[in-house]
Amino acid sequence: MARAKTCDHPGPVTEPKHRIRALHTDRTITVYQAYSSAIGPAAARDGHFPAEWQRDRMTWIKPSFLWMMYRCGWGSKEGQENVLAIEITREGFEWALRHACLSHYEHGLHTDRATWKRQLRRAPARVQWDPERDLHLRPLPHRSLQLGLTGEAAHRYADEWIVSITDVTPLARTIHAHVRGGELDVARQLLPSERPYPVSGEVLTHLHREASTTN
């Protein structure tokens, strides 16, 4: 996995508030999830989710490694001990974005609350924008995308979009050890190389107000 430096402390806000940042290639994007030992090791071994993985539940994927670390406590939370890097097709990821609904009502973006609720019920995917995190898992000014998949989107994710699954739990623990030891420069060098994801503005128009007002 490629590495790159990232900033640890919030400085002057130079990032757009809403932007997808991810490890990606010309045809894939890497997202992260954390699972129990009943699912994580088997998924990494076989390259697909085992039978225990529940297709009919909403599953959340996160392009931000550090946001995943915040969510799973560096792989220490119960049921989230196994951190997976899941490489999926960009085509699938962007299909999910196009068919997603924002998880909360936003005045100026949605026609009205009732319309938003109908869209949310029907959508096979939903988006949340949560504060990005630094190496100490403190919130940063800009936002990190979370993408929730259910119904058709969850099935497509499991059956069509996955290119590879890698267990990155050892990486998470190594980075965490360097952070605890105050070795932030070393920790930064080990982080996945996340850079702006080149998605057209119209794909995000319905997912945050800034996009809708600039397109």
C-alpha positions as CSV (number, residue, x, y, z in Angstrom):
1,M,0.0,0.0,0.0
2,A,1.4,3.4,-1.0
3,R,2.3,5.8,1.8
4,A,2.2,9.6,2.1
5,K,2.6,12.3,4.7
6,T,-0.5,13.8,6.1
7,C,-1.0,16.7,8.5
8,D,-1.7,15.9,12.1
9,H,-2.7,19.2,13.6
10,P,-5.5,21.4,12.3
11,G,-4.0,24.4,10.6
12,P,-5.4,27.0,8.3
13,V,-8.3,25.5,6.4
14,T,-7.1,24.9,2.9
15,E,-9.2,21.9,2.2
16,P,-12.8,22.2,0.8
17,K,-15.2,21.3,3.6
18,H,-16.6,18.4,1.5
19,R,-14.2,16.4,-0.6
20,I,-13.7,12.6,-1.0
21,R,-10.1,11.7,-0.2
22,A,-9.0,8.1,-0.8
23,L,-6.3,5.7,-1.8
24,H,-7.3,5.0,-5.4
25,T,-6.0,3.9,-8.8
26,D,-7.3,4.5,-12.3
27,R,-10.0,1.9,-11.8
28,T,-10.4,1.2,-8.0
29,I,-10.8,3.0,-4.7
30,T,-10.0,1.5,-1.3
31,V,-12.5,1.7,1.5
32,Y,-12.3,0.5,5.1
33,Q,-14.5,-1.6,7.4
34,A,-13.9,-3.3,10.7
35,Y,-15.3,-6.7,11.7
36,S,-15.3,-9.4,14.3
37,S,-13.1,-12.5,14.0
38,A,-16.1,-14.3,12.6
39,I,-16.0,-12.2,9.4
40,G,-12.7,-10.3,9.0
41,P,-10.1,-13.1,8.7
42,A,-12.3,-15.2,6.4
43,A,-13.0,-12.2,4.1
44,A,-9.3,-11.3,3.8
45,R,-8.4,-14.9,3.2
46,D,-11.1,-15.6,0.5
47,G,-11.4,-12.2,-1.1
48,H,-15.1,-12.1,-0.4
49,F,-17.4,-11.9,2.6
50,P,-18.3,-15.2,4.3
51,A,-21.8,-16.5,4.8
52,E,-22.0,-14.8,8.3
53,W,-21.9,-11.4,6.6
54,Q,-25.5,-10.2,6.5
55,R,-26.5,-8.9,3.1
56,D,-29.8,-7.4,4.2
57,R,-28.3,-5.0,6.8
58,M,-26.9,-1.6,5.9
59,T,-23.1,-1.7,5.7
60,W,-21.0,1.5,6.0
61,I,-17.8,1.9,4.0
62,K,-15.2,4.6,4.7
63,P,-12.5,5.9,2.3
64,S,-10.7,7.5,5.2
65,F,-8.3,5.3,7.1
66,L,-8.1,7.6,10.1
67,W,-11.8,8.0,10.3
68,M,-12.0,4.2,10.4
69,M,-9.5,4.2,13.2
70,Y,-11.6,6.7,15.1
71,R,-14.7,4.5,14.6
72,C,-13.0,1.2,15.6
73,G,-10.6,2.6,18.2
74,W,-7.6,1.3,16.2
75,G,-9.2,-2.1,16.1
76,S,-9.7,-2.3,19.8
77,K,-13.5,-2.1,20.0
78,E,-15.5,-5.3,20.5
79,G,-16.7,-6.7,17.2
80,Q,-14.3,-4.4,15.3
81,E,-11.0,-6.1,16.0
82,N,-10.2,-6.9,12.3
83,V,-9.7,-3.9,10.1
84,L,-10.1,-4.6,6.4
85,A,-8.9,-2.5,3.4
86,I,-11.4,-3.3,0.6
87,E,-10.5,-2.4,-2.9
88,I,-13.6,-1.9,-5.0
89,T,-14.3,-0.6,-8.5
90,R,-14.6,3.1,-9.1
91,E,-17.6,2.3,-11.3
92,G,-19.4,0.6,-8.4
93,F,-18.4,3.4,-5.9
94,E,-19.7,6.1,-8.2
95,W,-22.9,4.1,-8.9
96,A,-23.5,4.2,-5.2
97,L,-22.9,7.9,-5.0
98,R,-25.3,8.6,-7.8
99,H,-28.0,6.6,-6.2
100,A,-27.3,7.8,-2.6
101,C,-29.4,10.2,-0.5
102,L,-27.9,12.4,2.2
103,S,-28.6,10.9,5.6
104,H,-30.0,14.1,7.1
105,Y,-32.3,16.8,5.8
106,E,-30.5,20.0,4.6
107,H,-32.5,23.2,3.9
108,G,-31.5,24.6,0.5
109,L,-30.5,21.2,-0.8
110,H,-33.7,19.3,-0.5
111,T,-37.1,20.6,-1.7
112,D,-38.7,19.9,1.7
113,R,-38.4,17.4,4.6
114,A,-41.2,15.1,3.3
115,T,-39.5,14.8,-0.1
116,W,-36.1,14.0,1.6
117,K,-37.7,11.3,3.7
118,R,-39.2,9.7,0.6
119,Q,-35.9,9.8,-1.1
120,L,-34.1,8.3,1.9
121,R,-36.5,5.4,2.2
122,R,-36.1,4.5,-1.5
123,A,-32.3,5.1,-1.8
124,P,-30.0,2.0,-1.8
125,A,-27.2,4.1,-0.5
126,R,-26.8,7.1,1.9
127,V,-24.1,9.5,2.6
128,Q,-22.8,11.1,5.9
129,W,-20.1,13.8,6.0
130,D,-18.3,13.5,9.4
131,P,-15.3,15.5,10.6
132,E,-12.0,14.0,9.3
133,R,-9.5,12.9,12.0
134,D,-5.9,13.5,12.7
135,L,-3.4,11.0,14.1
136,H,-4.7,11.6,17.6
137,L,-8.2,11.0,16.2
138,R,-9.2,14.6,16.9
139,P,-11.7,16.3,14.6
140,L,-10.4,18.4,11.7
141,P,-12.3,21.2,10.0
142,H,-13.0,19.3,6.8
143,R,-15.3,16.4,6.3
144,S,-14.9,12.7,5.5
145,L,-17.4,10.7,3.5
146,Q,-19.1,7.7,4.9
147,L,-21.2,5.6,2.4
148,G,-24.0,3.4,3.7
149,L,-25.1,0.5,1.4
150,T,-28.3,-1.4,1.7
151,G,-30.5,-3.5,-0.6
152,E,-29.3,-3.5,-4.2
153,A,-26.2,-1.5,-3.3
154,A,-25.1,-4.0,-0.6
155,H,-25.6,-6.9,-2.9
156,R,-23.7,-5.2,-5.7
157,Y,-20.9,-4.4,-3.3
158,A,-20.5,-7.9,-2.1
159,D,-21.0,-9.7,-5.4
160,E,-19.7,-7.3,-8.1
161,W,-17.5,-4.4,-6.9
162,I,-14.9,-6.0,-4.6
163,V,-11.5,-6.4,-6.3
164,S,-9.5,-7.4,-3.2
165,I,-9.7,-7.5,0.6
166,T,-6.6,-7.0,2.8
167,D,-6.3,-7.4,6.5
168,V,-4.7,-4.1,7.7
169,T,-5.1,-4.7,11.4
170,P,-1.3,-5.1,11.9
171,L,-0.8,-1.8,10.1
172,A,-3.4,-0.1,12.3
173,R,-1.7,-1.4,15.4
174,T,1.8,-0.4,14.3
175,I,0.6,3.2,13.5
176,H,-1.2,3.4,16.8
177,A,2.0,2.3,18.6
178,H,4.0,5.0,17.0
179,V,1.3,7.6,17.9
180,R,1.3,6.5,21.5
181,G,5.0,6.7,21.6
182,G,5.0,10.2,20.2
183,E,6.6,9.2,16.9
184,L,4.2,11.1,14.7
185,D,6.5,11.5,11.8
186,V,7.0,7.7,11.6
187,A,3.2,7.2,11.9
188,R,2.5,9.6,9.1
189,Q,4.9,7.8,6.8
190,L,2.9,4.6,7.3
191,L,-0.5,6.0,6.5
192,P,-2.2,5.0,3.3
193,S,-1.7,7.6,0.5
194,E,-5.1,9.3,0.4
195,R,-5.5,12.0,-2.2
196,P,-8.5,13.8,-3.7
197,Y,-10.8,11.4,-5.5
198,P,-11.5,12.7,-9.0
199,V,-15.3,12.6,-9.1
200,S,-17.3,15.0,-11.2
201,G,-19.2,17.7,-9.4
202,E,-22.5,16.5,-10.7
203,V,-22.1,13.2,-9.0
204,L,-22.1,15.0,-5.6
205,T,-24.7,17.7,-6.4
206,H,-27.4,16.0,-4.4
207,L,-25.0,15.1,-1.5
208,H,-23.9,18.5,-0.2
209,R,-25.1,22.0,-0.6
210,E,-21.8,23.5,-1.8
211,A,-21.8,21.1,-4.8
212,S,-25.4,22.0,-5.6
213,T,-24.6,25.7,-5.7
214,T,-21.4,25.5,-7.7
215,N,-22.8,23.3,-10.5
